[in-house]
Amino acid sequence: MTTTDARRAVAVLFTGSQTRYDYWCLLDVAVGDNVVVDTKRGEATVVVAEVKQGSDKASAYVKRVVR
């Protein structure tokens, strides 16, 4: 996967972490939205820190938006 791909990605922040993790996103989200993603430990609710066009690091998808 390269940053020139048309797929949209989001960088998310987990609670208590300043490290950003990339996830593919097919949903309509904005910075600050809470979304649910799958992790090795199960589902987690995270905050969208950035919406990006493509990613070299994303390998999983955002599951849903928490409204």
C-alpha positions in Angstrom: 0.0 0.0 0.0 1.3 3.4 -0.9 0.3 7.0 0.0 -0.9 7.5 -3.6 -3.7 5.0 -3.2 -7.2 6.4 -3.3 -8.3 4.8 -0.1 -8.9 7.2 2.8 -7.1 6.5 6.1 -7.4 8.0 9.6 -4.7 8.4 12.2 -6.2 7.6 15.7 -5.1 8.1 19.3 -5.8 5.5 22.0 -6.5 6.8 25.5 -3.3 7.5 27.4 -1.1 7.4 24.3 0.4 10.1 22.0 1.3 7.6 19.3 -0.9 7.7 16.2 -2.0 4.5 14.5 -3.4 4.4 11.0 -6.6 2.6 10.0 -8.5 2.5 6.7 -11.8 4.3 6.9 -14.8 4.0 4.6 -17.1 6.0 6.9 -17.7 9.7 7.1 -15.6 10.9 10.0 -13.9 14.1 11.1 -11.1 14.9 13.5 -12.3 14.5 17.1 -14.8 11.8 16.3 -14.8 8.6 18.5 -14.6 5.5 16.4 -14.3 1.7 17.2 -11.4 -0.3 15.8 -10.2 -3.9 16.2 -7.0 -4.5 18.1 -5.1 -7.6 19.2 -7.0 -7.2 22.5 -10.4 -6.8 21.0 -12.4 -3.7 20.1 -11.3 -0.3 21.3 -12.9 3.2 21.1 -10.3 5.7 19.9 -10.3 9.4 18.8 -9.6 10.4 15.1 -6.6 12.7 15.1 -6.2 13.1 11.4 -8.0 12.2 8.1 -5.5 11.3 5.4 -5.5 10.2 1.8 -3.8 6.9 1.9 -1.3 5.3 4.3 1.7 3.0 4.3 0.9 1.7 7.7 -2.9 1.0 7.8 -3.9 -2.7 7.8 -7.3 -2.7 9.5 -10.5 -0.8 9.0 -12.6 1.5 11.3 -15.7 -0.5 12.3 -18.1 2.2 13.3 -18.5 5.7 14.6 -19.6 6.3 18.2 -22.2 9.1 18.2 
